Amino acid sequence: MDVVVYRKAGCPWAAAVMGFLDELDLVYHVRNMTSQPQYARELEAKSGQCKSPSVDLDGELLADASVEDVAKALEQRGIII
């Protein structure tokens, strides 16, 4: 599974989502929109917004995602029970 977390520096919700993914030992890529504005443009092109965190799960974008949103999407994919 390819997981990408779009985040802004200092975002506590992004930290929570990444902490959750770490607890599950899932490999993910971080795209910091603060230090690399091209990632904000990339996310905006994909979703029409650039809120932090947004999570791309194999092409399904969870915009402005919470830990609960990510957990639900992973459950639907059978990654977690």
PDB file with SEQRES, HELIX, SHEET and CRYST1 records, atoms N, CA, C and O in Angstrom:
SEQRES   1 A   81  MET ASP VAL VAL VAL TYR ARG LYS ALA GLY CYS PRO TRP          
SEQRES   2 A   81  ALA ALA ALA VAL MET GLY PHE LEU ASP GLU LEU ASP LEU          
SEQRES   3 A   81  VAL TYR HIS VAL ARG ASN MET THR SER GLN PRO GLN TYR          
SEQRES   4 A   81  ALA ARG GLU LEU GLU ALA LYS SER GLY GLN CYS LYS SER          
SEQRES   5 A   81  PRO SER VAL ASP LEU ASP GLY GLU LEU LEU ALA ASP ALA          
SEQRES   6 A   81  SER VAL GLU ASP VAL ALA LYS ALA LEU GLU GLN ARG GLY          
SEQRES   7 A   81  ILE ILE ILE                                                  
HELIX    1 AA1 PRO A   12  GLU A   23  1                                  12    
HELIX    2 AA2 PRO A   37  SER A   47  1                                  11    
HELIX    3 AA3 VAL A   67  GLN A   76  1                                  10    
SHEET    1 AA1 4 HIS A  29  ASN A  32  0                                        
SHEET    2 AA1 4 VAL A   3  ARG A   7  1                                        
SHEET    3 AA1 4 SER A  54  LEU A  57 -1                                        
SHEET    4 AA1 4 GLU A  60  LEU A  62 -1                                        
CRYST1    1.000    1.000    1.000  90.00  90.00  90.00 P 1           1          
ATOM      1  N   MET A   1       0.850  -1.179   0.000  1.00  0.00           N  
ATOM      2  CA  MET A   1       0.000   0.000   0.000  1.00  0.00           C  
ATOM      3  C   MET A   1       0.886   1.231   0.000  1.00  0.00           C  
ATOM      4  O   MET A   1       1.855   1.311   0.755  1.00  0.00           O  
ATOM      5  N   ASP A   2       0.551   2.180  -0.844  1.00  0.00           N  
ATOM      6  CA  ASP A   2       1.291   3.430  -0.911  1.00  0.00           C  
ATOM      7  C   ASP A   2       0.532   4.484  -0.107  1.00  0.00           C  
ATOM      8  O   ASP A   2      -0.610   4.815  -0.425  1.00  0.00           O  
ATOM      9  N   VAL A   3       1.174   5.005   0.933  1.00  0.00           N  
ATOM     10  CA  VAL A   3       0.546   5.997   1.813  1.00  0.00           C  
ATOM     11  C   VAL A   3       1.395   7.262   1.804  1.00  0.00           C  
ATOM     12  O   VAL A   3       2.605   7.217   2.028  1.00  0.00           O  
ATOM     13  N   VAL A   4       0.738   8.397   1.540  1.00  0.00           N  
ATOM     14  CA  VAL A   4       1.412   9.692   1.545  1.00  0.00           C  
ATOM     15  C   VAL A   4       0.646  10.615   2.485  1.00  0.00           C  
ATOM     16  O   VAL A   4      -0.572  10.756   2.375  1.00  0.00           O  
ATOM     17  N   VAL A   5       1.367  11.239   3.407  1.00  0.00           N  
ATOM     18  CA  VAL A   5       0.767  12.199   4.327  1.00  0.00           C  
ATOM     19  C   VAL A   5       1.241  13.593   3.918  1.00  0.00           C  
ATOM     20  O   VAL A   5       2.436  13.887   3.943  1.00  0.00           O  
ATOM     21  N   TYR A   6       0.298  14.438   3.545  1.00  0.00           N  
ATOM     22  CA  TYR A   6       0.589  15.846   3.264  1.00  0.00           C  
ATOM     23  C   TYR A   6       0.379  16.593   4.568  1.00  0.00           C  
ATOM     24  O   TYR A   6      -0.690  16.514   5.174  1.00  0.00           O  
ATOM     25  N   ARG A   7       1.406  17.320   4.998  1.00  0.00           N  
ATOM     26  CA  ARG A   7       1.303  18.017   6.284  1.00  0.00           C  
ATOM     27  C   ARG A   7       1.918  19.396   6.216  1.00  0.00           C  
ATOM     28  O   ARG A   7       2.702  19.712   5.321  1.00  0.00           O  
ATOM     29  N   LYS A   8       1.541  20.204   7.180  1.00  0.00           N  
ATOM     30  CA  LYS A   8       2.158  21.511   7.391  1.00  0.00           C  
ATOM     31  C   LYS A   8       2.910  21.450   8.713  1.00  0.00           C  
ATOM     32  O   LYS A   8       2.472  20.784   9.652  1.00  0.00           O  
ATOM     33  N   ALA A   9       4.028  22.136   8.787  1.00  0.00           N  
ATOM     34  CA  ALA A   9       4.852  22.136  10.001  1.00  0.00           C  
ATOM     35  C   ALA A   9       4.022  22.595  11.194  1.00  0.00           C  
ATOM     36  O   ALA A   9       3.274  23.569  11.109  1.00  0.00           O  
ATOM     37  N   GLY A  10       4.165  21.886  12.299  1.00  0.00           N  
ATOM     38  CA  GLY A  10       3.494  22.267  13.538  1.00  0.00           C  
ATOM     39  C   GLY A  10       2.043  21.850  13.635  1.00  0.00           C  
ATOM     40  O   GLY A  10       1.373  22.195  14.609  1.00  0.00           O  
ATOM     41  N   CYS A  11       1.535  21.120  12.656  1.00  0.00           N  
ATOM     42  CA  CYS A  11       0.133  20.708  12.671  1.00  0.00           C  
ATOM     43  C   CYS A  11      -0.048  19.541  13.643  1.00  0.00           C  
ATOM     44  O   CYS A  11       0.477  18.454  13.400  1.00  0.00           O  
ATOM     45  N   PRO A  12      -0.781  19.747  14.739  1.00  0.00           N  
ATOM     46  CA  PRO A  12      -0.949  18.670  15.712  1.00  0.00           C  
ATOM     47  C   PRO A  12      -1.780  17.510  15.170  1.00  0.00           C  
ATOM     48  O   PRO A  12      -1.590  16.369  15.592  1.00  0.00           O  
ATOM     49  N   TRP A  13      -2.696  17.783  14.244  1.00  0.00           N  
ATOM     50  CA  TRP A  13      -3.522  16.718  13.675  1.00  0.00           C  
ATOM     51  C   TRP A  13      -2.678  15.822  12.765  1.00  0.00           C  
ATOM     52  O   TRP A  13      -2.875  14.607  12.723  1.00  0.00           O  
ATOM     53  N   ALA A  14      -1.738  16.429  12.040  1.00  0.00           N  
ATOM     54  CA  ALA A  14      -0.827  15.638  11.208  1.00  0.00           C  
ATOM     55  C   ALA A  14       0.058  14.764  12.095  1.00  0.00           C  
ATOM     56  O   ALA A  14       0.302  13.599  11.780  1.00  0.00           O  
ATOM     57  N   ALA A  15       0.534  15.326  13.197  1.00  0.00           N  
ATOM     58  CA  ALA A  15       1.365  14.555  14.127  1.00  0.00           C  
ATOM     59  C   ALA A  15       0.585  13.368  14.672  1.00  0.00           C  
ATOM     60  O   ALA A  15       1.141  12.281  14.830  1.00  0.00           O  
ATOM     61  N   ALA A  16      -0.689  13.562  14.959  1.00  0.00           N  
ATOM     62  CA  ALA A  16      -1.523  12.479  15.477  1.00  0.00           C  
ATOM     63  C   ALA A  16      -1.706  11.382  14.422  1.00  0.00           C  
ATOM     64  O   ALA A  16      -1.612  10.196  14.737  1.00  0.00           O  
ATOM     65  N   VAL A  17      -1.964  11.774  13.181  1.00  0.00           N  
ATOM     66  CA  VAL A  17      -2.136  10.797  12.100  1.00  0.00           C  
ATOM     67  C   VAL A  17      -0.841  10.015  11.880  1.00  0.00           C  
ATOM     68  O   VAL A  17      -0.872   8.793  11.734  1.00  0.00           O  
ATOM     69  N   MET A  18       0.288  10.710  11.856  1.00  0.00           N  
ATOM     70  CA  MET A  18       1.567  10.027  11.654  1.00  0.00           C  
ATOM     71  C   MET A  18       1.889   9.121  12.839  1.00  0.00           C  
ATOM     72  O   MET A  18       2.451   8.042  12.650  1.00  0.00           O  
ATOM     73  N   GLY A  19       1.548   9.534  14.041  1.00  0.00           N  
ATOM     74  CA  GLY A  19       1.740   8.687  15.221  1.00  0.00           C  
ATOM     75  C   GLY A  19       0.908   7.424  15.127  1.00  0.00           C  
ATOM     76  O   GLY A  19       1.377   6.342  15.480  1.00  0.00           O  
ATOM     77  N   PHE A  20      -0.316   7.549  14.655  1.00  0.00           N  
ATOM     78  CA  PHE A  20      -1.195   6.396  14.471  1.00  0.00           C  
ATOM     79  C   PHE A  20      -0.598   5.438  13.440  1.00  0.00           C  
ATOM     80  O   PHE A  20      -0.563   4.229  13.669  1.00  0.00           O  
ATOM     81  N   LEU A  21      -0.133   5.960  12.320  1.00  0.00           N  
ATOM     82  CA  LEU A  21       0.483   5.116  11.292  1.00  0.00           C  
ATOM     83  C   LEU A  21       1.741   4.434  11.825  1.00  0.00           C  
ATOM     84  O   LEU A  21       2.017   3.279  11.499  1.00  0.00           O  
ATOM     85  N   ASP A  22       2.505   5.164  12.651  1.00  0.00           N  
ATOM     86  CA  ASP A  22       3.700   4.582  13.266  1.00  0.00           C  
ATOM     87  C   ASP A  22       3.327   3.412  14.184  1.00  0.00           C  
ATOM     88  O   ASP A  22       3.995   2.378  14.182  1.00  0.00           O  
ATOM     89  N   GLU A  23       2.258   3.583  14.964  1.00  0.00           N  
ATOM     90  CA  GLU A  23       1.806   2.511  15.863  1.00  0.00           C  
ATOM     91  C   GLU A  23       1.441   1.248  15.086  1.00  0.00           C  
ATOM     92  O   GLU A  23       1.609   0.132  15.576  1.00  0.00           O  
ATOM     93  N   LEU A  24       0.941   1.443  13.873  1.00  0.00           N  
ATOM     94  CA  LEU A  24       0.558   0.308  13.033  1.00  0.00           C  
ATOM     95  C   LEU A  24       1.737  -0.245  12.240  1.00  0.00           C  
ATOM     96  O   LEU A  24       1.591  -1.229  11.516  1.00  0.00           O  
ATOM     97  N   ASP A  25       2.892   0.377  12.372  1.00  0.00           N  
ATOM     98  CA  ASP A  25       4.091  -0.004  11.605  1.00  0.00           C  
ATOM     99  C   ASP A  25       3.858   0.064  10.099  1.00  0.00           C  
ATOM    100  O   ASP A  25       4.404  -0.739   9.342  1.00  0.00           O  
ATOM    101  N   LEU A  26       3.044   1.029   9.669  1.00  0.00           N  
ATOM    102  CA  LEU A  26       2.816   1.226   8.238  1.00  0.00           C  
ATOM    103  C   LEU A  26       3.864   2.187   7.688  1.00  0.00           C  
ATOM    104  O   LEU A  26       4.164   3.215   8.295  1.00  0.00           O  
ATOM    105  N   VAL A  27       4.404   1.840   6.548  1.00  0.00           N  
ATOM    106  CA  VAL A  27       5.362   2.717   5.879  1.00  0.00           C  
ATOM    107  C   VAL A  27       4.576   3.806   5.161  1.00  0.00           C  
ATOM    108  O   VAL A  27       3.598   3.521   4.471  1.00  0.00           O  
ATOM    109  N   TYR A  28       5.001   5.037   5.324  1.00  0.00           N  
ATOM    110  CA  TYR A  28       4.342   6.157   4.650  1.00  0.00           C  
ATOM    111  C   TYR A  28       5.379   7.200   4.286  1.00  0.00           C  
ATOM    112  O   TYR A  28       6.472   7.236   4.850  1.00  0.00           O  
ATOM    113  N   HIS A  29       5.018   8.046   3.336  1.00  0.00           N  
ATOM    114  CA  HIS A  29       5.878   9.135   2.895  1.00  0.00           C  
ATOM    115  C   HIS A  29       5.258  10.443   3.366  1.00  0.00           C  
ATOM    116  O   HIS A  29       4.041  10.617   3.321  1.00  0.00           O  
ATOM    117  N   VAL A  30       6.104  11.355   3.817  1.00  0.00           N  
ATOM    118  CA  VAL A  30       5.632  12.656   4.289  1.00  0.00           C  
ATOM    119  C   VAL A  30       5.952  13.709   3.237  1.00  0.00           C  
ATOM    120  O   VAL A  30       7.070  13.778   2.729  1.00  0.00           O  
ATOM    121  N   ARG A  31       4.971  14.513   2.925  1.00  0.00           N  
ATOM    122  CA  ARG A  31       5.171  15.648   2.024  1.00  0.00           C  
ATOM    123  C   ARG A  31       4.859  16.907   2.813  1.00  0.00           C  
ATOM    124  O   ARG A  31       3.700  17.249   3.046  1.00  0.00           O  
ATOM    125  N   ASN A  32       5.929  17.590   3.220  1.00  0.00           N  
ATOM    126  CA  ASN A  32       5.809  18.783   4.042  1.00  0.00           C  
ATOM    127  C   ASN A  32       5.502  19.980   3.149  1.00  0.00           C  
ATOM    128  O   ASN A  32       6.348  20.427   2.374  1.00  0.00           O  
ATOM    129  N   MET A  33       4.293  20.485   3.268  1.00  0.00           N  
ATOM    130  CA  MET A  33       3.845  21.596   2.433  1.00  0.00           C  
ATOM    131  C   MET A  33       4.415  22.935   2.880  1.00  0.00           C  
ATOM    132  O   MET A  33       4.394  23.901   2.117  1.00  0.00           O  
ATOM    133  N   THR A  34       4.922  23.003   4.104  1.00  0.00           N  
ATOM    134  CA  THR A  34       5.502  24.246   4.596  1.00  0.00           C  
ATOM    135  C   THR A  34       6.876  24.471   3.984  1.00  0.00           C  
ATOM    136  O   THR A  34       7.164  25.549   3.464  1.00  0.00           O  
ATOM    137  N   SER A  35       7.716  23.457   4.049  1.00  0.00           N  
ATOM    138  CA  SER A  35       9.083  23.616   3.549  1.00  0.00           C  
ATOM    139  C   SER A  35       9.192  23.371   2.042  1.00  0.00           C  
ATOM    140  O   SER A  35      10.164  23.785   1.410  1.00  0.00           O  
ATOM    141  N   GLN A  36       8.201  22.704   1.477  1.00  0.00           N  
ATOM    142  CA  GLN A  36       8.224  22.420   0.044  1.00  0.00           C  
ATOM    143  C   GLN A  36       6.856  22.749  -0.556  1.00  0.00           C  
ATOM    144  O   GLN A  36       5.999  21.874  -0.683  1.00  0.00           O  
ATOM    145  N   PRO A  37       6.660  24.023  -0.924  1.00  0.00           N  
ATOM    146  CA  PRO A  37       5.353  24.491  -1.404  1.00  0.00           C  
ATOM    147  C   PRO A  37       4.831  23.753  -2.638  1.00  0.00           C  
ATOM    148  O   PRO A  37       3.633  23.793  -2.917  1.00  0.00           O  
ATOM    149  N   GLN A  38       5.711  23.085  -3.375  1.00  0.00           N  
ATOM    150  CA  GLN A  38       5.224  22.329  -4.533  1.00  0.00           C  
ATOM    151  C   GLN A  38       4.275  21.221  -4.092  1.00  0.00           C  
ATOM    152  O   GLN A  38       3.403  20.810  -4.857  1.00  0.00           O  
ATOM    153  N   TYR A  39       4.440  20.736  -2.863  1.00  0.00           N  
ATOM    154  CA  TYR A  39       3.526  19.705  -2.365  1.00  0.00           C  
ATOM    155  C   TYR A  39       2.141  20.282  -2.080  1.00  0.00           C  
ATOM    156  O   TYR A  39       1.135  19.595  -2.257  1.00  0.00           O  
ATOM    157  N   ALA A  40       2.085  21.521  -1.647  1.00  0.00           N  
ATOM    158  CA  ALA A  40       0.785  22.180  -1.455  1.00  0.00           C  
ATOM    159  C   ALA A  40       0.091  22.336  -2.801  1.00  0.00           C  
ATOM    160  O   ALA A  40      -1.115  22.117  -2.909  1.00  0.00           O  
ATOM    161  N   ARG A  41       0.839  22.709  -3.811  1.00  0.00           N  
ATOM    162  CA  ARG A  41       0.261  22.839  -5.155  1.00  0.00           C  
ATOM    163  C   ARG A  41      -0.189  21.475  -5.689  1.00  0.00           C  
ATOM    164  O   ARG A  41      -1.238  21.362  -6.323  1.00  0.00           O  
ATOM    165  N   GLU A  42       0.609  20.457  -5.428  1.00  0.00           N  
ATOM    166  CA  GLU A  42       0.265  19.094  -5.847  1.00  0.00           C  
ATOM    167  C   GLU A  42      -1.041  18.648  -5.205  1.00  0.00           C  
ATOM    168  O   GLU A  42      -1.925  18.122  -5.881  1.00  0.00           O  
ATOM    169  N   LEU A  43      -1.161  18.861  -3.900  1.00  0.00           N  
ATOM    170  CA  LEU A  43      -2.376  18.474  -3.181  1.00  0.00           C  
ATOM    171  C   LEU A  43      -3.569  19.276  -3.677  1.00  0.00           C  
ATOM    172  O   LEU A  43      -4.655  18.727  -3.859  1.00  0.00           O  
ATOM    173  N   GLU A  44      -3.375  20.563  -3.895  1.00  0.00           N  
ATOM    174  CA  GLU A  44      -4.475  21.390  -4.373  1.00  0.00           C  
ATOM    175  C   GLU A  44      -4.943  20.932  -5.759  1.00  0.00           C  
ATOM    176  O   GLU A  44      -6.140  20.953  -6.046  1.00  0.00           O  
ATOM    177  N   ALA A  45      -4.015  20.525  -6.606  1.00  0.00           N  
ATOM    178  CA  ALA A  45      -4.381  20.016  -7.931  1.00  0.00           C  
ATOM    179  C   ALA A  45      -5.181  18.715  -7.815  1.00  0.00           C  
ATOM    180  O   ALA A  45      -6.093  18.468  -8.605  1.00  0.00           O  
ATOM    181  N   LYS A  46      -4.834  17.886  -6.825  1.00  0.00           N  
ATOM    182  CA  LYS A  46      -5.527  16.601  -6.635  1.00  0.00           C  
ATOM    183  C   LYS A  46      -6.909  16.768  -6.015  1.00  0.00           C  
ATOM    184  O   LYS A  46      -7.851  16.055  -6.362  1.00  0.00           O  
ATOM    185  N   SER A  47      -7.016  17.726  -5.088  1.00  0.00           N  
ATOM    186  CA  SER A  47      -8.234  17.762  -4.269  1.00  0.00           C  
ATOM    187  C   SER A  47      -8.946  19.115  -4.213  1.00  0.00           C  
ATOM    188  O   SER A  47     -10.059  19.205  -3.696  1.00  0.00           O  
ATOM    189  N   GLY A  48      -8.320  20.153  -4.734  1.00  0.00           N  
ATOM    190  CA  GLY A  48      -8.939  21.475  -4.670  1.00  0.00           C  
ATOM    191  C   GLY A  48      -8.718  22.180  -3.341  1.00  0.00           C  
ATOM    192  O   GLY A  48      -9.305  23.235  -3.100  1.00  0.00           O  
ATOM    193  N   GLN A  49      -7.887  21.619  -2.480  1.00  0.00           N  
ATOM    194  CA  GLN A  49      -7.600  22.225  -1.176  1.00  0.00           C  
ATOM    195  C   GLN A  49      -6.199  21.831  -0.751  1.00  0.00           C  
ATOM    196  O   GLN A  49      -5.577  20.969  -1.371  1.00  0.00           O  
ATOM    197  N   CYS A  50      -5.700  22.460   0.307  1.00  0.00           N  
ATOM    198  CA  CYS A  50      -4.376  22.070   0.827  1.00  0.00           C  
ATOM    199  C   CYS A  50      -4.380  22.096   2.353  1.00  0.00           C  
ATOM    200  O   CYS A  50      -3.528  22.722   2.983  1.00  0.00           O  
ATOM    201  N   LYS A  51      -5.356  21.402   2.929  1.00  0.00           N  
ATOM    202  CA  LYS A  51      -5.472  21.330   4.385  1.00  0.00           C  
ATOM    203  C   LYS A  51      -4.577  20.229   4.934  1.00  0.00           C  
ATOM    204  O   LYS A  51      -4.312  19.225   4.272  1.00  0.00           O  
ATOM    205  N   SER A  52      -4.122  20.443   6.153  1.00  0.00           N  
ATOM    206  CA  SER A  52      -3.225  19.506   6.815  1.00  0.00           C  
ATOM    207  C   SER A  52      -3.938  18.864   7.997  1.00  0.00           C  
ATOM    208  O   SER A  52      -4.581  19.549   8.792  1.00  0.00           O  
ATOM    209  N   PRO A  53      -3.819  17.547   8.105  1.00  0.00           N  
ATOM    210  CA  PRO A  53      -3.196  16.618   7.179  1.00  0.00           C  
ATOM    211  C   PRO A  53      -4.192  16.125   6.139  1.00  0.00           C  
ATOM    212  O   PRO A  53      -5.398  16.063   6.381  1.00  0.00           O  
ATOM    213  N   SER A  54      -3.667  15.785   5.006  1.00  0.00           N  
ATOM    214  CA  SER A  54      -4.428  15.058   3.995  1.00  0.00           C  
ATOM    215  C   SER A  54      -3.632  13.792   3.720  1.00  0.00           C  
ATOM    216  O   SER A  54      -2.401  13.816   3.694  1.00  0.00           O  
ATOM    217  N   VAL A  55      -4.332  12.695   3.519  1.00  0.00           N  
ATOM    218  CA  VAL A  55      -3.668  11.403   3.374  1.00  0.00           C  
ATOM    219  C   VAL A  55      -4.116  10.765   2.063  1.00  0.00           C  
ATOM    220  O   VAL A  55      -5.307  10.669   1.768  1.00  0.00           O  
ATOM    221  N   ASP A  56      -3.131  10.337   1.293  1.00  0.00           N  
ATOM    222  CA  ASP A  56      -3.385   9.630   0.044  1.00  0.00           C  
ATOM    223  C   ASP A  56      -3.116   8.146   0.303  1.00  0.00           C  
ATOM    224  O   ASP A  56      -1.983   7.747   0.574  1.00  0.00           O  
ATOM    225  N   LEU A  57      -4.174   7.336   0.214  1.00  0.00           N  
ATOM    226  CA  LEU A  57      -4.068   5.885   0.403  1.00  0.00           C  
ATOM    227  C   LEU A  57      -4.287   5.221  -0.951  1.00  0.00           C  
ATOM    228  O   LEU A  57      -5.424   5.047  -1.389  1.00  0.00           O  
ATOM    229  N   ASP A  58      -3.203   4.857  -1.601  1.00  0.00           N  
ATOM    230  CA  ASP A  58      -3.304   4.208  -2.919  1.00  0.00           C  
ATOM    231  C   ASP A  58      -4.204   4.974  -3.875  1.00  0.00           C  
ATOM    232  O   ASP A  58      -4.985   4.372  -4.612  1.00  0.00           O  
ATOM    233  N   GLY A  59      -4.100   6.287  -3.865  1.00  0.00           N  
ATOM    234  CA  GLY A  59      -4.879   7.102  -4.793  1.00  0.00           C  
ATOM    235  C   GLY A  59      -6.189   7.625  -4.244  1.00  0.00           C  
ATOM    236  O   GLY A  59      -6.805   8.496  -4.858  1.00  0.00           O  
ATOM    237  N   GLU A  60      -6.636   7.115  -3.095  1.00  0.00           N  
ATOM    238  CA  GLU A  60      -7.843   7.667  -2.460  1.00  0.00           C  
ATOM    239  C   GLU A  60      -7.395   8.755  -1.503  1.00  0.00           C  
ATOM    240  O   GLU A  60      -6.635   8.501  -0.569  1.00  0.00           O  
ATOM    241  N   LEU A  61      -7.870   9.967  -1.740  1.00  0.00           N  
ATOM    242  CA  LEU A  61      -7.437  11.096  -0.935  1.00  0.00           C  
ATOM    243  C   LEU A  61      -8.414  11.358   0.200  1.00  0.00           C  
ATOM    244  O   LEU A  61      -9.616  11.516  -0.017  1.00  0.00           O  
ATOM    245  N   LEU A  62      -7.878  11.401   1.413  1.00  0.00           N  
ATOM    246  CA  LEU A  62      -8.649  11.779   2.595  1.00  0.00           C  
ATOM    247  C   LEU A  62      -8.224  13.195   2.950  1.00  0.00           C  
ATOM    248  O   LEU A  62      -7.198  13.397   3.599  1.00  0.00           O  
ATOM    249  N   ALA A  63      -9.017  14.177   2.523  1.00  0.00           N  
ATOM    250  CA  ALA A  63      -8.670  15.576   2.741  1.00  0.00           C  
ATOM    251  C   ALA A  63      -9.015  15.978   4.171  1.00  0.00           C  
ATOM    252  O   ALA A  63     -10.065  15.605   4.695  1.00  0.00           O  
ATOM    253  N   ASP A  64      -8.125  16.738   4.792  1.00  0.00           N  
ATOM    254  CA  ASP A  64      -8.339  17.225   6.154  1.00  0.00           C  
ATOM    255  C   ASP A  64      -8.676  16.046   7.071  1.00  0.00           C  
ATOM    256  O   ASP A  64      -9.663  16.080   7.806  1.00  0.00           O  
ATOM    257  N   ALA A  65      -7.844  15.007   7.015  1.00  0.00           N  
ATOM    258  CA  ALA A  65      -8.125  13.724   7.663  1.00  0.00           C  
ATOM    259  C   ALA A  65      -7.837  13.738   9.158  1.00  0.00           C  
ATOM    260  O   ALA A  65      -6.908  14.394   9.628  1.00  0.00           O  
ATOM    261  N   SER A  66      -8.651  13.003   9.881  1.00  0.00           N  
ATOM    262  CA  SER A  66      -8.415  12.752  11.302  1.00  0.00           C  
ATOM    263  C   SER A  66      -7.908  11.319  11.451  1.00  0.00           C  
ATOM    264  O   SER A  66      -7.937  10.538  10.500  1.00  0.00           O  
ATOM    265  N   VAL A  67      -7.447  10.986  12.647  1.00  0.00           N  
ATOM    266  CA  VAL A  67      -7.038   9.609  12.926  1.00  0.00           C  
ATOM    267  C   VAL A  67      -8.216   8.674  12.665  1.00  0.00           C  
ATOM    268  O   VAL A  67      -8.035   7.585  12.120  1.00  0.00           O  
ATOM    269  N   GLU A  68      -9.407   9.088  13.046  1.00  0.00           N  
ATOM    270  CA  GLU A  68     -10.589   8.257  12.853  1.00  0.00           C  
ATOM    271  C   GLU A  68     -10.862   8.016  11.373  1.00  0.00           C  
ATOM    272  O   GLU A  68     -11.235   6.909  10.985  1.00  0.00           O  
ATOM    273  N   ASP A  69     -10.679   9.051  10.536  1.00  0.00           N  
ATOM    274  CA  ASP A  69     -10.873   8.904   9.089  1.00  0.00           C  
ATOM    275  C   ASP A  69      -9.891   7.887   8.512  1.00  0.00           C  
ATOM    276  O   ASP A  69     -10.265   7.033   7.708  1.00  0.00           O  
ATOM    277  N   VAL A  70      -8.642   7.991   8.931  1.00  0.00           N  
ATOM    278  CA  VAL A  70      -7.610   7.081   8.433  1.00  0.00           C  
ATOM    279  C   VAL A  70      -7.892   5.660   8.911  1.00  0.00           C  
ATOM    280  O   VAL A  70      -7.770   4.711   8.136  1.00  0.00           O  
ATOM    281  N   ALA A  71      -8.269   5.504  10.180  1.00  0.00           N  
ATOM    282  CA  ALA A  71      -8.577   4.180  10.722  1.00  0.00           C  
ATOM    283  C   ALA A  71      -9.723   3.539   9.949  1.00  0.00           C  
ATOM    284  O   ALA A  71      -9.658   2.358   9.608  1.00  0.00           O  
ATOM    285  N   LYS A  72     -10.752   4.296   9.675  1.00  0.00           N  
ATOM    286  CA  LYS A  72     -11.907   3.768   8.940  1.00  0.00           C  
ATOM    287  C   LYS A  72     -11.492   3.314   7.539  1.00  0.00           C  
ATOM    288  O   LYS A  72     -11.891   2.240   7.089  1.00  0.00           O  
ATOM    289  N   ALA A  73     -10.697   4.125   6.857  1.00  0.00           N  
ATOM    290  CA  ALA A  73     -10.246   3.759   5.496  1.00  0.00           C  
ATOM    291  C   ALA A  73      -9.371   2.506   5.531  1.00  0.00           C  
ATOM    292  O   ALA A  73      -9.472   1.655   4.648  1.00  0.00           O  
ATOM    293  N   LEU A  74      -8.517   2.389   6.542  1.00  0.00           N  
ATOM    294  CA  LEU A  74      -7.662   1.207   6.665  1.00  0.00           C  
ATOM    295  C   LEU A  74      -8.492  -0.031   7.015  1.00  0.00           C  
ATOM    296  O   LEU A  74      -8.192  -1.130   6.549  1.00  0.00           O  
ATOM    297  N   GLU A  75      -9.521   0.143   7.824  1.00  0.00           N  
ATOM    298  CA  GLU A  75     -10.414  -0.978   8.144  1.00  0.00           C  
ATOM    299  C   GLU A  75     -11.125  -1.466   6.889  1.00  0.00           C  
ATOM    300  O   GLU A  75     -11.257  -2.672   6.677  1.00  0.00           O  
ATOM    301  N   GLN A  76     -11.583  -0.538   6.057  1.00  0.00           N  
ATOM    302  CA  GLN A  76     -12.275  -0.908   4.833  1.00  0.00           C  
ATOM    303  C   GLN A  76     -11.366  -1.694   3.895  1.00  0.00           C  
ATOM    304  O   GLN A  76     -11.840  -2.506   3.101  1.00  0.00           O  
ATOM    305  N   ARG A  77     -10.069  -1.456   3.986  1.00  0.00           N  
ATOM    306  CA  ARG A  77      -9.107  -2.166   3.141  1.00  0.00           C  
ATOM    307  C   ARG A  77      -8.602  -3.461   3.789  1.00  0.00           C  
ATOM    308  O   ARG A  77      -7.821  -4.195   3.184  1.00  0.00           O  
ATOM    309  N   GLY A  78      -9.053  -3.740   5.026  1.00  0.00           N  
ATOM    310  CA  GLY A  78      -8.639  -4.939   5.718  1.00  0.00           C  
ATOM    311  C   GLY A  78      -7.241  -4.844   6.314  1.00  0.00           C  
ATOM    312  O   GLY A  78      -6.656  -5.863   6.681  1.00  0.00           O  
ATOM    313  N   ILE A  79      -6.701  -3.636   6.415  1.00  0.00           N  
ATOM    314  CA  ILE A  79      -5.353  -3.434   6.966  1.00  0.00           C  
ATOM    315  C   ILE A  79      -5.381  -3.545   8.487  1.00  0.00           C  
ATOM    316  O   ILE A  79      -4.468  -4.098   9.099  1.00  0.00           O  
ATOM    317  N   ILE A  80      -6.442  -3.013   9.086  1.00  0.00           N  
ATOM    318  CA  ILE A  80      -6.618  -3.141  10.542  1.00  0.00           C  
ATOM    319  C   ILE A  80      -8.025  -3.674  10.789  1.00  0.00           C  
ATOM    320  O   ILE A  80      -8.922  -3.545   9.956  1.00  0.00           O  
ATOM    321  N   ILE A  81      -8.183  -4.279  11.965  1.00  0.00           N  
ATOM    322  CA  ILE A  81      -9.490  -4.859  12.329  1.00  0.00           C  
ATOM    323  C   ILE A  81     -10.141  -4.009  13.394  1.00  0.00           C  
ATOM    324  O   ILE A  81     -11.245  -4.318  13.841  1.00  0.00           O  
TER     325      ILE A  81                                                      
END                                                                             
